Amino acid sequence: MPKTTHQVKSEFRAQGISFSDWARKNNFSVELVYRVLKMNRVPVRGESHKIAVQLGIKEPEILD
């Protein structure tokens, strides 16, 4: 089950991880990570989708 953005933010705070550090460590744009966390809908494709999957707010798509 995917996490909410609120859950992700809480986990980062509890672990003392900044979104900027996480983005750089995972080779994502810092600005795009913040946009994904602030948006009201889950990204469907592209880099935003990859970020959402890696953050756990979207399930990875399973292709047959």
N, CA, C and O atoms as CSV, one atom per row, in Angstrom:
chain,resi,resn,atom,element,x,y,z
A,1,MET,N,N,0.847,-1.184,0.000
A,1,MET,CA,C,0.000,0.000,0.000
A,1,MET,C,C,0.895,1.250,0.000
A,1,MET,O,O,1.809,1.368,0.816
A,2,PRO,N,N,0.625,2.153,-0.901
A,2,PRO,CA,C,1.452,3.374,-0.978
A,2,PRO,C,C,1.307,4.251,0.269
A,2,PRO,O,O,0.275,4.253,0.940
A,3,LYS,N,N,2.366,4.985,0.546
A,3,LYS,CA,C,2.363,5.930,1.660
A,3,LYS,C,C,1.762,7.251,1.194
A,3,LYS,O,O,1.693,7.532,-0.002
A,4,THR,N,N,1.337,8.043,2.144
A,4,THR,CA,C,0.914,9.404,1.823
A,4,THR,C,C,2.153,10.295,1.871
A,4,THR,O,O,3.175,9.921,2.446
A,5,THR,N,N,2.051,11.467,1.266
A,5,THR,CA,C,3.176,12.397,1.323
A,5,THR,C,C,3.433,12.814,2.765
A,5,THR,O,O,4.574,13.060,3.156
A,6,HIS,N,N,2.367,12.890,3.549
A,6,HIS,CA,C,2.516,13.235,4.970
A,6,HIS,C,C,3.352,12.169,5.688
A,6,HIS,O,O,4.218,12.503,6.497
A,7,GLN,N,N,3.099,10.909,5.401
A,7,GLN,CA,C,3.863,9.826,6.021
A,7,GLN,C,C,5.337,9.907,5.627
A,7,GLN,O,O,6.224,9.739,6.464
A,8,VAL,N,N,5.586,10.165,4.352
A,8,VAL,CA,C,6.964,10.261,3.876
A,8,VAL,C,C,7.682,11.406,4.581
A,8,VAL,O,O,8.817,11.249,5.030
A,9,LYS,N,N,7.022,12.551,4.678
A,9,LYS,CA,C,7.630,13.709,5.336
A,9,LYS,C,C,7.927,13.401,6.800
A,9,LYS,O,O,8.984,13.771,7.313
A,10,SER,N,N,7.001,12.727,7.469
A,10,SER,CA,C,7.200,12.365,8.881
A,10,SER,C,C,8.377,11.413,9.048
A,10,SER,O,O,9.168,11.557,9.980
A,11,GLU,N,N,8.495,10.439,8.145
A,11,GLU,CA,C,9.606,9.494,8.215
A,11,GLU,C,C,10.951,10.199,8.015
A,11,GLU,O,O,11.923,9.914,8.715
A,12,PHE,N,N,10.989,11.115,7.058
A,12,PHE,CA,C,12.227,11.859,6.822
A,12,PHE,C,C,12.601,12.675,8.057
A,12,PHE,O,O,13.762,12.698,8.466
A,13,ARG,N,N,11.605,13.349,8.652
A,13,ARG,CA,C,11.872,14.148,9.863
A,13,ARG,C,C,12.391,13.260,10.982
A,13,ARG,O,O,13.369,13.602,11.647
A,14,ALA,N,N,11.736,12.117,11.194
A,14,ALA,CA,C,12.117,11.206,12.278
A,14,ALA,C,C,13.538,10.668,12.089
A,14,ALA,O,O,14.249,10.428,13.065
A,15,GLN,N,N,13.949,10.481,10.834
A,15,GLN,CA,C,15.273,9.945,10.546
A,15,GLN,C,C,16.322,11.038,10.363
A,15,GLN,O,O,17.506,10.744,10.204
A,16,GLY,N,N,15.888,12.301,10.384
A,16,GLY,CA,C,16.814,13.410,10.229
A,16,GLY,C,C,17.380,13.544,8.824
A,16,GLY,O,O,18.496,14.031,8.641
A,17,ILE,N,N,16.611,13.113,7.834
A,17,ILE,CA,C,17.045,13.173,6.435
A,17,ILE,C,C,16.384,14.375,5.772
A,17,ILE,O,O,15.186,14.602,5.937
A,18,SER,N,N,17.166,15.141,5.023
A,18,SER,CA,C,16.573,16.258,4.279
A,18,SER,C,C,16.191,15.766,2.887
A,18,SER,O,O,16.814,14.851,2.349
A,19,PHE,N,N,15.174,16.376,2.319
A,19,PHE,CA,C,14.745,16.001,0.974
A,19,PHE,C,C,15.829,16.338,-0.040
A,19,PHE,O,O,15.999,15.627,-1.031
A,20,SER,N,N,16.548,17.400,0.201
A,20,SER,CA,C,17.638,17.786,-0.705
A,20,SER,C,C,18.725,16.715,-0.734
A,20,SER,O,O,19.185,16.315,-1.804
A,21,ASP,N,N,19.128,16.260,0.438
A,21,ASP,CA,C,20.145,15.208,0.509
A,21,ASP,C,C,19.663,13.924,-0.154
A,21,ASP,O,O,20.407,13.278,-0.892
A,22,TRP,N,N,18.410,13.560,0.116
A,22,TRP,CA,C,17.837,12.355,-0.476
A,22,TRP,C,C,17.830,12.470,-1.999
A,22,TRP,O,O,18.196,11.526,-2.700
A,23,ALA,N,N,17.413,13.625,-2.507
A,23,ALA,CA,C,17.345,13.837,-3.954
A,23,ALA,C,C,18.732,13.683,-4.583
A,23,ALA,O,O,18.887,12.986,-5.586
A,24,ARG,N,N,19.719,14.322,-4.004
A,24,ARG,CA,C,21.077,14.243,-4.550
A,24,ARG,C,C,21.622,12.816,-4.495
A,24,ARG,O,O,22.246,12.343,-5.445
A,25,LYS,N,N,21.383,12.141,-3.380
A,25,LYS,CA,C,21.859,10.771,-3.213
A,25,LYS,C,C,21.238,9.837,-4.250
A,25,LYS,O,O,21.874,8.879,-4.690
A,26,ASN,N,N,19.999,10.119,-4.636
A,26,ASN,CA,C,19.277,9.265,-5.583
A,26,ASN,C,C,19.268,9.822,-7.003
A,26,ASN,O,O,18.512,9.361,-7.859
A,27,ASN,N,N,20.123,10.825,-7.242
A,27,ASN,CA,C,20.282,11.424,-8.572
A,27,ASN,C,C,18.996,12.005,-9.150
A,27,ASN,O,O,18.706,11.841,-10.335
A,28,PHE,N,N,18.223,12.691,-8.294
A,28,PHE,CA,C,17.012,13.373,-8.726
A,28,PHE,C,C,17.184,14.870,-8.525
A,28,PHE,O,O,17.973,15.310,-7.689
A,29,SER,N,N,16.447,15.638,-9.292
A,29,SER,CA,C,16.419,17.082,-9.122
A,29,SER,C,C,15.770,17.418,-7.782
A,29,SER,O,O,14.683,16.929,-7.474
A,30,VAL,N,N,16.435,18.249,-6.991
A,30,VAL,CA,C,15.890,18.649,-5.698
A,30,VAL,C,C,14.536,19.330,-5.894
A,30,VAL,O,O,13.576,19.041,-5.179
A,31,GLU,N,N,14.470,20.222,-6.857
A,31,GLU,CA,C,13.222,20.946,-7.126
A,31,GLU,C,C,12.087,19.991,-7.491
A,31,GLU,O,O,10.954,20.175,-7.044
A,32,LEU,N,N,12.382,18.976,-8.296
A,32,LEU,CA,C,11.346,18.035,-8.704
A,32,LEU,C,C,10.866,17.185,-7.531
A,32,LEU,O,O,9.680,16.869,-7.445
A,33,VAL,N,N,11.766,16.816,-6.635
A,33,VAL,CA,C,11.367,16.052,-5.445
A,33,VAL,C,C,10.396,16.881,-4.603
A,33,VAL,O,O,9.375,16.368,-4.147
A,34,TYR,N,N,10.712,18.156,-4.398
A,34,TYR,CA,C,9.814,19.018,-3.638
A,34,TYR,C,C,8.464,19.156,-4.333
A,34,TYR,O,O,7.424,19.168,-3.674
A,35,ARG,N,N,8.477,19.261,-5.665
A,35,ARG,CA,C,7.212,19.378,-6.408
A,35,ARG,C,C,6.358,18.129,-6.242
A,35,ARG,O,O,5.144,18.225,-6.057
A,36,VAL,N,N,6.987,16.954,-6.306
A,36,VAL,CA,C,6.256,15.696,-6.146
A,36,VAL,C,C,5.617,15.640,-4.755
A,36,VAL,O,O,4.477,15.199,-4.611
A,37,LEU,N,N,6.346,16.083,-3.744
A,37,LEU,CA,C,5.827,16.033,-2.375
A,37,LEU,C,C,4.745,17.076,-2.110
A,37,LEU,O,O,3.954,16.916,-1.181
A,38,LYS,N,N,4.697,18.130,-2.904
A,38,LYS,CA,C,3.698,19.182,-2.698
A,38,LYS,C,C,2.462,19.025,-3.563
A,38,LYS,O,O,1.439,19.656,-3.296
A,39,MET,N,N,2.536,18.192,-4.602
A,39,MET,CA,C,1.401,18.102,-5.521
A,39,MET,C,C,0.233,17.334,-4.899
A,39,MET,O,O,0.406,16.537,-3.977
A,40,ASN,N,N,-0.932,17.593,-5.421
A,40,ASN,CA,C,-2.140,16.956,-4.895
A,40,ASN,C,C,-2.492,15.665,-5.617
A,40,ASN,O,O,-3.429,14.970,-5.225
A,41,ARG,N,N,-1.750,15.339,-6.666
A,41,ARG,CA,C,-2.007,14.093,-7.377
A,41,ARG,C,C,-0.696,13.353,-7.591
A,41,ARG,O,O,0.376,13.957,-7.624
A,42,VAL,N,N,-0.795,12.051,-7.735
A,42,VAL,CA,C,0.385,11.219,-7.892
A,42,VAL,C,C,0.845,11.270,-9.352
A,42,VAL,O,O,0.019,11.141,-10.255
A,43,PRO,N,N,2.126,11.452,-9.597
A,43,PRO,CA,C,2.650,11.503,-10.958
A,43,PRO,C,C,2.405,10.200,-11.722
A,43,PRO,O,O,2.414,9.112,-11.146
A,44,VAL,N,N,2.189,10.335,-13.022
A,44,VAL,CA,C,1.859,9.180,-13.841
A,44,VAL,C,C,3.044,8.688,-14.664
A,44,VAL,O,O,3.156,7.493,-14.937
A,45,ARG,N,N,3.930,9.602,-15.061
A,45,ARG,CA,C,5.033,9.189,-15.929
A,45,ARG,C,C,6.273,10.054,-15.696
A,45,ARG,O,O,6.244,11.046,-14.968
A,46,GLY,N,N,7.351,9.641,-16.338
A,46,GLY,CA,C,8.576,10.423,-16.302
A,46,GLY,C,C,9.315,10.373,-14.980
A,46,GLY,O,O,9.113,9.486,-14.150
A,47,GLU,N,N,10.175,11.360,-14.821
A,47,GLU,CA,C,11.026,11.446,-13.633
A,47,GLU,C,C,10.200,11.594,-12.353
A,47,GLU,O,O,10.551,11.037,-11.313
A,48,SER,N,N,9.111,12.341,-12.436
A,48,SER,CA,C,8.239,12.510,-11.264
A,48,SER,C,C,7.680,11.165,-10.807
A,48,SER,O,O,7.588,10.897,-9.609
A,49,HIS,N,N,7.311,10.329,-11.763
A,49,HIS,CA,C,6.804,8.994,-11.447
A,49,HIS,C,C,7.883,8.170,-10.744
A,49,HIS,O,O,7.603,7.489,-9.757
A,50,LYS,N,N,9.112,8.232,-11.250
A,50,LYS,CA,C,10.220,7.492,-10.640
A,50,LYS,C,C,10.446,7.945,-9.196
A,50,LYS,O,O,10.687,7.124,-8.311
A,51,ILE,N,N,10.368,9.245,-8.967
A,51,ILE,CA,C,10.541,9.790,-7.618
A,51,ILE,C,C,9.444,9.275,-6.698
A,51,ILE,O,O,9.716,8.838,-5.580
A,52,ALA,N,N,8.198,9.331,-7.174
A,52,ALA,CA,C,7.061,8.877,-6.368
A,52,ALA,C,C,7.202,7.407,-5.997
A,52,ALA,O,O,6.920,7.021,-4.862
A,53,VAL,N,N,7.636,6.589,-6.945
A,53,VAL,CA,C,7.828,5.161,-6.668
A,53,VAL,C,C,8.930,4.971,-5.635
A,53,VAL,O,O,8.770,4.199,-4.690
A,54,GLN,N,N,10.044,5.666,-5.810
A,54,GLN,CA,C,11.170,5.501,-4.880
A,54,GLN,C,C,10.831,6.018,-3.476
A,54,GLN,O,O,11.317,5.480,-2.481
A,55,LEU,N,N,10.003,7.053,-3.401
A,55,LEU,CA,C,9.580,7.557,-2.089
A,55,LEU,C,C,8.525,6.659,-1.444
A,55,LEU,O,O,8.285,6.741,-0.240
A,56,GLY,N,N,7.902,5.811,-2.244
A,56,GLY,CA,C,6.876,4.896,-1.714
A,56,GLY,C,C,5.480,5.461,-1.761
A,56,GLY,O,O,4.570,4.879,-1.171
A,57,ILE,N,N,5.271,6.589,-2.448
A,57,ILE,CA,C,3.918,7.148,-2.516
A,57,ILE,C,C,3.154,6.623,-3.720
A,57,ILE,O,O,1.990,6.963,-3.929
A,58,LYS,N,N,3.830,5.781,-4.519
A,58,LYS,CA,C,3.178,5.131,-5.644
A,58,LYS,C,C,3.776,3.741,-5.803
A,58,LYS,O,O,4.981,3.540,-5.653
A,59,GLU,N,N,2.904,2.790,-6.111
A,59,GLU,CA,C,3.368,1.429,-6.343
A,59,GLU,C,C,4.059,1.356,-7.699
A,59,GLU,O,O,3.627,2.018,-8.643
A,60,PRO,N,N,5.122,0.566,-7.813
A,60,PRO,CA,C,5.744,0.396,-9.131
A,60,PRO,C,C,4.779,-0.340,-10.047
A,60,PRO,O,O,4.028,-1.212,-9.610
A,61,GLU,N,N,4.812,0.020,-11.313
A,61,GLU,CA,C,3.938,-0.626,-12.280
A,61,GLU,C,C,4.530,-1.978,-12.635
A,61,GLU,O,O,5.735,-2.094,-12.859
A,62,ILE,N,N,3.696,-2.985,-12.686
A,62,ILE,CA,C,4.135,-4.318,-13.062
A,62,ILE,C,C,3.650,-4.583,-14.471
A,62,ILE,O,O,2.448,-4.591,-14.737
A,63,LEU,N,N,4.594,-4.801,-15.370
A,63,LEU,CA,C,4.260,-5.052,-16.764
A,63,LEU,C,C,4.345,-6.534,-17.044
A,63,LEU,O,O,5.268,-7.209,-16.589
A,64,ASP,N,N,3.384,-7.038,-17.791
A,64,ASP,CA,C,3.404,-8.466,-18.162
A,64,ASP,C,C,4.334,-8.714,-19.311
A,64,ASP,O,O,4.476,-9.854,-19.755
